[in-house]
Amino acid sequence: MIQVGDALPDTTLMEYSEIEGEGCSIGPNAVPVAKATAGKTIAVFALPGAFTPTCSAKHVPGYVEHAEAFKAAGVDEIWCVSVNDAFVMGAWARDQKTGTKVRMLADGDAAFAKATGLTLDLTGKGLGLRSNRYSMLVKDGKVATLNIEGPGKFEVSDAATLLAQAQA
């Protein structure tokens, strides 16, 4: 399992873009993790799946609400990572009104979750391999803090916990 001080795995996440921009077409776009985190401070939170009740009611809105405070604490970007496809993450972004505050990144094949060792096996519930719920502060591609949520808990992966660590 990934630890504080470790580099994030060199995998690729996907992001749905609704607006065409420089080097970015409409639709799913690759986000190479190593390149996207180089020289930046990123607040990452991961969830088992999009549109889940707790994640939609508490996790994502908490990060959207605290986005300006994260920026004031020196965080360049906030990432939400989930084992879904880029289209689902794009729809969830619209539903949650994340705008440019939180990047909704898809880990469609769970490669990132597997590489970090932060997986949650929900095969018995028909959901397959998912991401564990956690948050981390990443500086220049390396894990600076890591908060892993226990089963059925909502204590350390929330925005307030990670924001306090970013401000420290």
C-alpha positions in Angstrom: 0.0 0.0 0.0 1.2 3.5 -0.8 2.7 5.4 2.1 3.7 9.0 3.0 6.8 9.8 1.0 6.0 7.5 -1.9 5.5 8.8 -5.4 2.1 8.4 -6.9 1.9 5.5 -9.4 2.6 6.4 -13.0 -0.8 5.6 -14.3 -3.3 7.5 -16.4 -6.7 8.8 -15.2 -9.4 10.1 -17.5 -11.3 13.3 -17.4 -14.4 14.3 -19.3 -14.2 17.8 -20.8 -17.3 19.6 -22.0 -15.3 22.6 -23.3 -12.7 22.3 -26.0 -9.4 24.1 -25.0 -5.8 24.2 -25.8 -4.7 20.6 -26.2 -8.0 19.4 -24.8 -10.8 18.0 -27.0 -14.4 17.6 -25.9 -14.9 14.2 -24.4 -12.6 11.9 -22.4 -9.0 13.1 -22.1 -6.0 11.3 -20.6 -4.5 12.7 -17.4 -1.0 11.2 -16.9 -0.7 11.2 -13.1 3.1 11.8 -13.0 3.0 14.7 -15.5 -0.2 16.3 -14.0 1.2 16.3 -10.4 4.8 17.5 -11.2 5.6 20.7 -9.5 2.1 21.0 -8.0 0.4 20.5 -4.7 -2.8 18.5 -5.2 -5.5 17.5 -2.7 -6.8 14.1 -3.8 -9.8 12.4 -2.4 -11.0 9.0 -3.7 -14.4 7.4 -3.4 -15.8 4.0 -4.2 -18.2 5.3 -6.8 -20.0 8.3 -8.4 -23.5 9.2 -7.3 -23.3 7.2 -4.0 -25.4 8.9 -1.3 -22.7 9.8 1.2 -20.2 10.9 -1.4 -22.8 13.1 -3.2 -24.2 14.5 0.0 -21.0 15.1 2.0 -17.7 14.4 0.3 -17.9 16.3 -3.1 -19.8 19.2 -1.7 -17.3 19.6 1.1 -14.4 19.9 -1.3 -16.4 22.3 -3.6 -17.2 24.5 -0.5 -13.6 24.6 0.7 -12.0 25.1 -2.7 -11.0 28.7 -2.1 -9.5 27.8 1.3 -7.5 25.0 -0.3 -6.1 27.5 -2.8 -5.3 29.9 0.0 -3.3 27.1 1.7 -1.2 26.6 -1.4 -3.1 23.7 -3.1 -3.1 24.1 -6.8 -5.8 21.6 -7.6 -8.4 19.3 -6.0 -8.9 15.9 -7.6 -11.8 13.5 -7.0 -10.9 10.0 -8.2 -13.4 7.2 -8.5 -13.6 3.8 -10.3 -16.1 4.9 -12.9 -15.7 5.9 -16.6 -15.1 9.5 -17.7 -18.6 10.0 -18.9 -20.1 9.1 -15.5 -17.6 11.3 -13.7 -18.5 14.2 -16.1 -22.2 13.7 -15.4 -21.4 13.6 -11.6 -19.4 16.9 -12.0 -22.4 18.5 -13.6 -24.8 17.2 -10.9 -22.4 18.4 -8.1 -21.7 21.7 -9.9 -17.9 21.2 -9.4 -17.0 23.6 -12.2 -13.3 24.3 -12.1 -13.1 23.8 -8.4 -12.7 20.0 -8.4 -11.4 17.8 -11.2 -13.5 14.7 -11.5 -11.1 12.0 -12.6 -12.1 8.5 -13.7 -10.1 5.4 -12.8 -12.1 3.2 -15.1 -10.2 0.0 -14.8 -9.1 0.6 -11.2 -5.4 0.8 -12.3 -4.7 3.7 -10.0 -6.5 2.1 -7.1 -4.7 -1.2 -7.6 -1.3 0.6 -8.0 -1.8 2.4 -4.7 -3.0 -0.7 -2.9 -6.1 1.3 -1.8 -8.8 -1.0 -3.2 -12.2 -2.0 -1.9 -13.6 -5.3 -3.1 -17.3 -5.0 -3.5 -17.6 -7.9 -5.9 -20.0 -9.6 -3.5 -22.4 -6.6 -3.8 -22.2 -6.7 -7.6 -20.0 -3.6 -7.8 -16.6 -5.1 -8.5 -13.2 -3.7 -7.4 -13.5 -0.1 -6.3 -11.4 2.5 -4.6 -11.2 2.7 -0.9 -12.3 6.1 0.5 -9.3 8.2 1.4 -7.7 11.6 1.0 -4.1 12.7 0.5 -2.1 15.8 0.0 0.4 15.3 -2.8 3.4 17.6 -3.4 5.3 17.3 -6.6 4.0 13.8 -7.2 4.8 12.5 -3.7 2.3 11.7 -0.9 2.7 14.2 1.9 -0.3 13.1 4.0 -2.6 10.1 3.7 -5.9 9.6 5.4 -7.6 6.2 4.9 -11.2 5.8 5.8 -12.3 2.8 7.8 -15.3 0.8 6.6 -18.6 2.6 7.2 -16.8 5.7 8.5 -16.7 9.3 7.5 -14.0 10.7 9.7 -10.7 11.4 7.9 -11.4 11.6 4.1 -13.5 14.8 4.4 -12.5 18.2 3.2 -12.0 19.7 6.6 -9.4 17.1 7.7 -7.3 17.5 4.5 -7.7 21.3 4.5 -6.3 21.4 8.1 -3.3 19.3 6.9 -2.8 21.6 3.9 -2.8 24.7 6.2 -0.3 23.1 8.7 
